Amino acid sequence: MILYNIKELEKLLINGKLSDKLAFKYLFIHLILFTLAGYIPIDSDNPAWSIWVHLLISLVAIIWGVRKTFEINQEGDNRDYFKRFISLSFVAGIRTFVIGLIISFLLVIGNKVAEHMISSSGQYLWIEVSELVGYTLLNIVFFYILIKSFKRVNSLDEKESSMEAVKV
C-alpha cells in the first residue's frame, strides 16, 4: 500500500494495476481516519463519555458496515464495488437523512416530555442518552439499507448470469 508517493500510485492507476482489494483498503482507512478526525476535541459542551461513546459507535458501524458490503460484493459477482458503494451509499444516506428527521422529531418530543417528568439533573443525562440512541439508530438504518441494496444487486446479477448461461 502506497502511503505517500502519489506518482507511484498514479502509475498503478494508469496501468490498471490497482486491485479492488487495495482500493478497498484505501477507502477503509480513509473512512476510519475521517471518522476519527470528526472527534478531535474542540470546545464541546458534551461530556467526555458521550464523545467517546459517539466515536465508538461510529467506528464499529463503519468497520462492520463497509467490510460487510465488501464481503457481500466478493461473494456475489465481485464487480464494480466502488461504483456500487459510492452510488448506493449516497441514496442510503438520503433515505437515512429523511428517517433522521423523523427520529429527531420524536427525540424533541421525548425531551419536552422529559422536561416535565425528570429533574433538571436527570434531564441532562436523558438528553445525552437519547442523542446517542438516535445516532445509533441512524447508523443501523444507514447500513441496513446499504447492505440490503448490496445483497439485491448481487442476487440480481447472479440471476442474470445464470439466465445468460442457459441461453448459450
C-alpha positions as CSV (number, residue, x, y, z in Angstrom):
1,M,0.0,0.0,0.0
2,I,1.5,3.3,-1.1
3,L,1.1,6.0,1.6
4,Y,3.0,9.0,0.4
5,N,4.4,8.5,-3.2
6,I,1.4,9.7,-5.2
7,K,3.3,9.4,-8.5
8,E,3.7,5.7,-7.9
9,L,0.0,5.4,-7.1
10,E,-0.8,7.3,-10.3
11,K,1.3,4.8,-12.3
12,L,-0.7,1.9,-10.8
13,L,-3.9,3.6,-11.8
14,I,-2.8,4.5,-15.3
15,N,-1.6,0.9,-15.9
16,G,-4.8,-0.6,-14.4
17,K,-2.8,-2.4,-11.8
18,L,-4.6,-1.2,-8.7
19,S,-6.7,-4.0,-7.5
20,D,-10.2,-3.6,-5.9
21,K,-8.8,-5.1,-2.7
22,L,-6.1,-2.4,-2.5
23,A,-8.6,0.3,-3.4
24,F,-10.9,-1.1,-0.7
25,K,-8.0,-0.7,1.9
26,Y,-7.6,2.9,0.9
27,L,-11.3,3.5,1.2
28,F,-11.5,1.7,4.6
29,I,-8.6,3.6,6.1
30,H,-9.8,6.8,4.7
31,L,-13.2,6.4,6.3
32,I,-11.7,5.4,9.7
33,L,-9.4,8.4,9.7
34,F,-12.3,10.7,8.5
35,T,-14.4,9.4,11.4
36,L,-11.6,9.9,14.0
37,A,-11.0,13.4,12.7
38,G,-14.6,14.2,13.5
39,Y,-13.9,13.6,17.2
40,I,-10.9,15.8,17.6
41,P,-11.7,17.7,20.8
42,I,-12.9,21.3,20.1
43,D,-14.7,23.3,22.8
44,S,-17.6,21.0,23.3
45,D,-20.5,21.1,25.7
46,N,-20.8,17.4,25.5
47,P,-19.3,15.3,28.4
48,A,-16.2,13.2,27.6
49,W,-18.0,9.9,28.0
50,S,-20.6,11.0,25.4
51,I,-17.9,11.9,22.9
52,W,-16.1,8.5,23.4
53,V,-19.4,6.6,23.0
54,H,-20.2,8.5,19.8
55,L,-16.7,7.7,18.5
56,L,-17.1,4.0,19.4
57,I,-20.5,3.8,17.7
58,S,-19.1,5.4,14.6
59,L,-16.0,3.2,14.3
60,V,-18.0,0.0,14.9
61,A,-20.6,1.0,12.4
62,I,-18.1,1.9,9.7
63,I,-15.7,-1.0,10.2
64,W,-18.5,-3.5,10.3
65,G,-20.7,-2.0,7.6
66,V,-18.1,-1.3,5.0
67,R,-16.4,-4.7,5.5
68,K,-19.9,-6.4,5.2
69,T,-20.6,-4.6,1.9
70,F,-17.2,-5.6,0.5
71,E,-17.8,-9.3,1.6
72,I,-21.2,-9.3,0.0
73,N,-19.8,-8.0,-3.2
74,Q,-17.0,-10.5,-3.2
75,E,-19.4,-13.4,-2.6
76,G,-21.6,-12.2,-5.4
77,D,-20.2,-11.3,-8.8
78,N,-17.2,-9.4,-7.3
79,R,-17.7,-6.5,-9.8
80,D,-17.9,-2.7,-9.6
81,Y,-17.6,-2.4,-5.7
82,F,-16.7,1.2,-5.7
83,K,-19.4,2.2,-8.2
84,R,-21.9,0.4,-6.1
85,F,-20.6,1.6,-2.8
86,I,-20.5,5.3,-3.8
87,S,-23.9,5.4,-5.5
88,L,-25.8,3.1,-3.1
89,S,-24.3,4.8,0.0
90,F,-25.4,8.2,-1.4
91,V,-29.0,7.1,-1.8
92,A,-28.9,5.2,1.5
93,G,-27.6,8.5,3.1
94,I,-30.6,10.5,1.6
95,R,-33.0,7.9,2.9
96,T,-31.3,7.9,6.3
97,F,-31.5,11.7,6.4
98,V,-35.3,11.6,6.0
99,I,-35.6,8.9,8.6
100,G,-33.2,11.0,10.8
101,L,-35.6,13.9,10.6
102,I,-38.4,11.7,11.9
103,I,-36.2,10.3,14.7
104,S,-35.1,13.9,15.6
105,F,-38.8,15.0,15.8
106,L,-39.5,12.1,18.1
107,L,-36.5,12.9,20.3
108,V,-37.6,16.5,20.6
109,I,-41.0,15.4,21.7
110,G,-39.4,12.9,24.1
111,N,-37.1,15.7,25.5
112,K,-40.1,18.0,26.0
113,V,-41.9,15.3,27.9
114,A,-38.7,14.6,29.9
115,E,-38.5,18.3,30.9
116,H,-41.8,17.9,32.8
117,M,-41.2,14.4,34.3
118,I,-37.4,14.3,35.1
119,S,-35.5,16.5,37.5
120,S,-33.1,19.1,35.9
121,S,-30.0,16.9,36.7
122,G,-31.7,13.9,35.1
123,Q,-32.7,15.8,32.1
124,Y,-29.1,16.4,31.0
125,L,-28.4,12.7,31.1
126,W,-31.7,11.9,29.3
127,I,-30.7,14.3,26.5
128,E,-27.2,12.8,26.1
129,V,-28.5,9.2,26.2
130,S,-31.4,10.0,23.8
131,E,-29.0,11.6,21.3
132,L,-26.7,8.5,21.5
133,V,-29.7,6.2,20.9
134,G,-30.8,8.3,17.9
135,Y,-27.3,8.4,16.5
136,T,-27.0,4.6,16.9
137,L,-30.4,4.1,15.2
138,L,-29.3,6.2,12.3
139,N,-26.1,4.2,11.8
140,I,-28.1,1.0,11.9
141,V,-30.7,2.3,9.4
142,F,-28.0,3.5,7.0
143,F,-26.0,0.3,7.0
144,Y,-29.2,-1.8,6.9
145,I,-30.4,0.0,3.7
146,L,-26.9,-0.2,2.2
147,I,-26.3,-3.9,3.0
148,K,-29.8,-4.9,1.7
149,S,-29.1,-3.0,-1.5
150,F,-25.8,-4.8,-2.0
151,K,-27.5,-8.1,-1.5
152,R,-30.2,-7.3,-4.0
153,V,-27.7,-6.1,-6.6
154,N,-25.6,-9.3,-6.2
155,S,-28.7,-11.6,-6.3
156,L,-30.0,-9.9,-9.5
157,D,-26.6,-10.2,-11.1
158,E,-26.4,-13.9,-10.2
159,K,-29.9,-14.4,-11.7
160,E,-29.0,-12.6,-14.9
161,S,-25.7,-14.5,-15.3
162,S,-27.5,-17.9,-14.8
163,M,-30.2,-16.9,-17.4
164,E,-27.4,-15.9,-19.9
165,A,-25.7,-19.3,-19.3
166,V,-29.0,-21.1,-20.0
167,K,-29.4,-19.2,-23.3
168,V,-26.0,-20.2,-24.5
